[in-house]
Amino acid sequence: MRWSEAGLILLSIAVLAGLFVMVTQEQTLRLSDTSQEEPAIDPLRQIEEEFAAICYGSSFRSLSSATGDTLVQSMDLLSTIPMHQANQIITRSLARHGFNHVVTLTTPDSGLSFLCLTSQNQPLRFELNITTR
């Protein structure tokens, strides 16, 4: 056997070994992250959907604020829901969605006012109006 034949055999063995390693090795391809992030869930929108079960309509009515920085949302209570039950439902919903409930005020012949803070410490007031008197 000549030197050239021996070199050709060694080269063939090296090629086959390299091919074997390439085929059997687990390939980890790093693709750019093209997955879409889930949109941020708005807790105010979630509360609005929950309040729709006890209030007229499917959305809040925005009202002007006396202090300027307080977001005021208004809703009318369904006549079939007692005031104390609506109070419990709304208070629990506020806690479940991360709102810091400060106090609930009772307004005679008008309804309830829920004063709270959002997770960004923005003042927020929910007005629950009694439609039947």
Residue pairs with C-beta under 8 A, 6 or more apart in sequence:
43 97
43 98
43 99
43 118
43 119
44 73
44 118
46 97
47 93
47 94
47 97
47 99
48 58
48 59
48 60
48 73
49 58
50 89
50 93
51 60
51 75
51 90
51 93
51 126
52 58
52 59
53 89
54 77
54 78
54 81
54 85
54 86
54 89
54 90
55 75
55 76
55 77
55 78
55 128
56 75
56 76
56 77
56 78
56 131
57 75
57 76
60 73
60 74
60 75
60 126
61 73
61 74
61 75
62 71
62 72
62 73
62 74
63 72
63 73
63 74
63 127
64 72
65 71
65 72
65 125
67 123
69 122
69 123
70 123
70 124
70 125
71 118
71 122
71 123
71 124
71 125
72 124
72 125
72 127
73 124
73 125
73 126
73 127
74 126
74 127
74 129
75 126
75 127
75 128
75 129
76 128
76 129
76 131
77 83
77 86
77 111
77 128
77 129
77 130
77 131
79 131
79 132
83 111
83 112
83 130
86 112
86 128
87 104
87 112
90 112
90 114
90 126
90 128
91 101
91 104
91 114
94 101
94 114
94 116
95 101
98 118
98 119
99 116
99 117
99 118
99 119
99 124
100 116
100 117
100 118
101 114
101 115
101 116
102 115
102 116
102 117
103 115
104 112
104 113
104 114
104 115
105 112
105 113
105 115
106 112
107 113
109 130
109 133
110 129
110 130
111 127
111 128
111 129
111 130
112 127
112 128
113 125
113 126
113 127
113 128
114 125
114 126
114 128
115 123
115 124
115 125
116 123
116 124
116 125
116 126
117 123
117 124
118 124
